[in-house]
């Protein structure tokens, strides 16, 4: 089987698992702390400079500065994850290529109208995903990325639809949500999906 749902005893969470043959992983460049954005962008966006993209994300951040995500304002998330005030974060992100993966993941659905699923490598050599690593709403197109924890790096991930139809992923995420128990994590994960939409 290309896809299954399994329990992880470490986190008491359920994961969707894919075999390596069910997805195509493409490595992204390592320059400028931009690997996540490389992984998220379409080819048609590659004509933009990352300075432009970073400035556009900062603009969206200012527009949504006081919008709440999982009970906290974006400004609170920025301060918590960057250890800087909002204006300092915006300046560092836009001009000095500061890393800010968590904020990019929160804002990407507002920037591109796409949800993002973050996958990790599985012990079986494939990929695993939990709904706590999902950003956006269930009505949006899904963009898949894989986080390589050993390298602190994101790559593009394309699910092979012939092997894993979207309806299977949809059915599996329903199972994953029902079976997942929220647990303490090393860093704050934010889902923009309103309750009851998954």
Secondary structure, 3 states (H helix, E strand, C coil): CCEEEEEECCCCEEEEEECHHHEEEECCCCHHHCHHHHHHCCHHHCCCCHHHHHHHHHHHHHHCCCCEECCEEHHHHHHHHHCCCHHHHHHHHHHCCCCCHHHHHHHHHHHHCEEEEEEEECCCCCEEECHHHEECCCCCEEEEEEEECCCCEEEEEEECCCCCCHHHHHHHHHHHHHHCCCCCCCCCCCCCCCCCCC
